[in-house]
């Protein structure tokens, strides 16, 4: 089971890093879509925002499930202590994004939290990725070196 957990921890490091890059890409995609809107378009009907919508949906649905599975499998002490809280917050915040966007089309006071939540997710995913890689530096010996022996 230790080998499976170590493999899941490695996969989790890469997934959170890709997730962080995906959140960064979402900011670029929304800017691209907003500045590509045609005259008379509304946010709800702008086809230029479809890339942001589609990529965001895939990021929250498939990425969130993969992140949840790998984090649960790799739930060992060094990882749990360093990324546990951040992983839980990300997994709660990611599915909230499409709900805020959909509700924002009809209620601007709900929709205004869509970019706020996105900024929080950017910070959380960056912290999660940094802490996941720090777990590797602390918990695993470097390749090609022997683990220190205790007398």
C-alpha positions as CSV (number, residue, x, y, z in Angstrom):
1,X,0.0,0.0,0.0
2,X,3.0,2.3,0.6
3,X,4.0,2.1,-3.0
4,X,0.4,3.1,-4.1
5,X,0.4,6.0,-1.7
6,X,3.8,7.2,-2.9
7,X,2.6,7.0,-6.5
8,X,-0.6,8.9,-5.7
9,X,1.5,11.5,-3.9
10,X,3.6,12.0,-7.0
11,X,0.5,12.2,-9.2
12,X,-1.1,14.6,-6.8
13,X,1.9,16.9,-7.0
14,X,1.6,17.1,-10.8
15,X,-2.2,17.4,-10.7
16,X,-2.1,20.4,-8.3
17,X,0.5,22.0,-10.4
18,X,-1.6,21.5,-13.6
19,X,-4.6,22.7,-11.7
20,X,-2.8,25.9,-10.7
21,X,-1.8,26.5,-14.3
22,X,-5.4,25.8,-15.3
23,X,-6.6,28.5,-13.0
24,X,-4.1,30.9,-14.4
25,X,-5.2,30.0,-17.9
26,X,-8.8,30.7,-16.9
27,X,-7.9,34.4,-16.2
28,X,-6.4,34.7,-19.6
29,X,-9.3,33.0,-21.3
30,X,-11.9,35.3,-19.6
31,X,-9.9,38.3,-20.7
32,X,-9.7,37.0,-24.2
33,X,-13.4,36.4,-24.2
34,X,-14.4,39.7,-22.7
35,X,-12.3,41.8,-25.0
36,X,-13.5,39.6,-28.0
37,X,-17.2,40.3,-27.4
38,X,-19.1,41.8,-30.3
39,X,-21.1,45.0,-30.0
40,X,-24.5,44.2,-28.3
41,X,-23.4,40.9,-26.8
42,X,-24.2,40.2,-23.2
43,X,-22.1,38.1,-20.9
44,X,-24.7,35.3,-21.0
45,X,-24.8,35.2,-24.8
46,X,-21.2,36.0,-25.8
47,X,-19.8,33.2,-27.8
48,X,-16.3,34.6,-27.2
49,X,-16.5,33.3,-23.6
50,X,-17.2,29.7,-24.6
51,X,-13.6,28.7,-24.3
52,X,-13.5,30.1,-20.7
53,X,-16.8,28.3,-19.9
54,X,-15.8,25.0,-21.5
55,X,-12.3,24.9,-20.0
56,X,-13.6,25.9,-16.6
57,X,-16.2,23.2,-16.7
58,X,-13.6,20.5,-17.6
59,X,-11.3,21.9,-14.9
60,X,-13.8,21.7,-12.2
61,X,-15.5,18.4,-13.2
62,X,-12.6,16.2,-14.3
63,X,-9.7,17.9,-12.6
64,X,-11.6,18.1,-9.3
65,X,-12.4,14.4,-9.3
66,X,-8.8,13.4,-10.2
67,X,-7.5,15.7,-7.5
68,X,-9.9,14.3,-4.9
69,X,-9.0,10.7,-5.7
70,X,-5.3,11.2,-5.7
71,X,-5.4,13.3,-2.6
72,X,-7.4,10.7,-0.7
73,X,-5.2,7.8,-1.9
74,X,-2.0,9.7,-1.0
75,X,-3.4,10.8,2.4
76,X,-0.2,10.1,4.4
77,X,1.2,12.1,7.3
78,X,3.6,14.5,5.5
79,X,1.1,15.2,2.7
80,X,-1.8,15.5,5.1
81,X,0.0,18.0,7.4
82,X,1.2,20.2,4.5
83,X,-1.7,20.2,2.1
84,X,-4.8,18.8,3.9
85,X,-6.6,22.1,4.7
86,X,-5.7,23.6,1.3
87,X,-6.9,20.5,-0.6
88,X,-10.2,20.6,1.3
89,X,-10.7,24.3,0.6
90,X,-9.9,23.9,-3.1
91,X,-12.2,20.9,-3.4
92,X,-15.0,23.0,-1.9
93,X,-14.2,26.2,-3.9
94,X,-13.9,24.6,-7.4
95,X,-17.4,23.3,-7.7
96,X,-18.8,26.6,-6.4
97,X,-17.4,28.5,-9.4
98,X,-19.9,27.4,-12.1
99,X,-22.7,27.8,-9.6
100,X,-21.7,31.4,-8.9
101,X,-21.3,32.1,-12.6
102,X,-24.7,30.6,-13.5
103,X,-26.5,32.5,-10.6
104,X,-24.7,35.7,-11.6
105,X,-26.5,35.9,-14.9
106,X,-29.7,36.6,-13.0
107,X,-28.4,38.0,-9.7
108,X,-25.4,40.3,-9.9
109,X,-24.9,40.2,-6.1
110,X,-24.3,36.5,-6.3
111,X,-22.3,36.7,-9.6
112,X,-19.9,39.2,-8.1
113,X,-18.4,36.4,-6.0
114,X,-17.4,34.5,-9.1
115,X,-14.2,36.5,-9.7
116,X,-13.6,36.7,-5.9
117,X,-13.8,33.0,-5.6
118,X,-11.5,32.6,-8.7
119,X,-8.9,34.8,-7.0
120,X,-9.1,32.7,-3.8
121,X,-8.7,29.6,-5.9
122,X,-5.7,31.0,-7.6
123,X,-4.0,31.6,-4.2
124,X,-5.2,28.3,-2.8
125,X,-4.0,26.2,-5.8
126,X,-0.7,28.0,-5.8
127,X,-0.2,27.3,-2.1
128,X,-1.3,23.7,-2.6
129,X,1.1,23.2,-5.4
130,X,4.0,24.8,-3.5
131,X,3.2,22.8,-0.3
132,X,2.8,19.5,-2.3
133,X,6.3,20.0,-3.8
134,X,7.7,20.9,-0.4
135,X,6.4,17.6,0.9
136,X,8.6,15.9,-1.6
137,X,11.6,17.8,-0.5
138,X,11.0,17.0,3.1
139,X,9.6,13.5,3.0
140,X,11.6,11.7,0.3
141,X,15.3,11.2,-0.2
142,X,16.8,12.5,-3.5
143,X,17.2,10.1,-6.3
144,X,20.5,8.3,-6.2
145,X,21.2,8.9,-2.5
146,X,20.8,6.6,0.4
147,X,18.4,7.5,3.2
148,X,20.4,8.6,6.3
149,X,20.8,5.7,8.8
150,X,20.1,6.2,12.4
151,X,22.6,4.7,15.0
